[in-house]
Amino acid sequence: MTFEYKTVVVSPSGLRVKGDDHSKELAELLSKNNNKLAKAGWRLISMNPSMTSQGAVVKMLITLERKIEEDS
């Protein structure tokens, strides 16, 4: 069985104001993005914060995998 992998950066758009909490917006973006990719056969295998600002996560790296059909 062979897999392919994809890594995506997810972050809210727009200006960031010091001290703003973007958790809700980031969660909605992650759900929307992950559901879209799942419909294309991708399975989430990890999520890691890639950038923080004033103690809040503002960017996430998500890594996904899906099976590749092998020719027999």
C-alpha positions as CSV (number, residue, x, y, z in Angstrom):
1,M,0.0,0.0,0.0
2,T,1.4,3.4,-1.0
3,F,0.4,6.8,0.3
4,E,0.9,10.4,-0.8
5,Y,1.1,13.3,1.6
6,K,0.1,16.9,1.5
7,T,0.9,19.7,4.0
8,V,-1.2,22.8,4.1
9,V,-0.8,26.1,6.0
10,V,-4.1,27.4,7.4
11,S,-4.4,31.0,8.8
12,P,-7.1,33.6,9.2
13,S,-6.9,36.4,6.6
14,G,-6.9,40.1,7.4
15,L,-5.1,42.3,9.8
16,R,-4.1,41.1,13.2
17,V,-4.4,43.4,16.2
18,K,-2.2,42.7,19.1
19,G,-4.0,40.6,21.7
20,D,-6.8,39.5,19.4
21,D,-8.0,35.9,19.8
22,H,-8.4,34.2,16.4
23,S,-9.3,30.8,17.8
24,K,-12.9,30.7,16.6
25,E,-12.0,31.9,13.1
26,L,-9.0,29.5,12.9
27,A,-11.2,26.6,14.1
28,E,-13.8,27.3,11.4
29,L,-11.2,27.5,8.7
30,L,-9.7,24.2,9.8
31,S,-13.1,22.5,9.8
32,K,-14.0,23.9,6.3
33,N,-10.5,23.0,4.9
34,N,-10.3,19.5,6.4
35,N,-13.9,18.6,5.3
36,K,-13.1,19.7,1.8
37,L,-9.9,17.7,1.7
38,A,-11.6,14.6,3.3
39,K,-14.1,14.6,0.4
40,A,-11.2,14.3,-1.9
41,G,-9.9,11.3,-0.1
42,W,-7.4,13.0,2.3
43,R,-7.1,11.9,5.9
44,L,-5.7,14.3,8.5
45,I,-2.6,12.8,10.3
46,S,-1.3,15.8,12.2
47,M,-1.9,19.5,13.1
48,N,0.8,21.7,14.5
49,P,1.0,25.4,15.3
50,S,3.4,27.1,13.0
51,M,3.2,30.7,14.2
52,T,2.0,32.4,17.3
53,S,1.4,36.0,18.1
54,Q,1.2,37.4,21.6
55,G,0.5,33.8,22.9
56,A,-2.2,33.0,20.4
57,V,-1.9,30.5,17.5
58,V,-2.4,32.3,14.2
59,K,-1.1,29.7,11.7
60,M,-1.5,25.9,11.6
61,L,0.3,23.3,9.5
62,I,-1.9,20.4,8.7
63,T,-0.5,17.2,7.2
64,L,-2.8,14.8,5.3
65,E,-2.4,11.4,3.6
66,R,-4.3,9.4,1.1
67,K,-3.9,6.0,-0.5
68,I,-2.5,5.8,-4.0
69,E,-3.9,3.1,-6.2
70,E,-1.1,0.8,-7.3
71,D,-1.1,-0.6,-10.8
72,S,-1.0,-4.4,-10.7
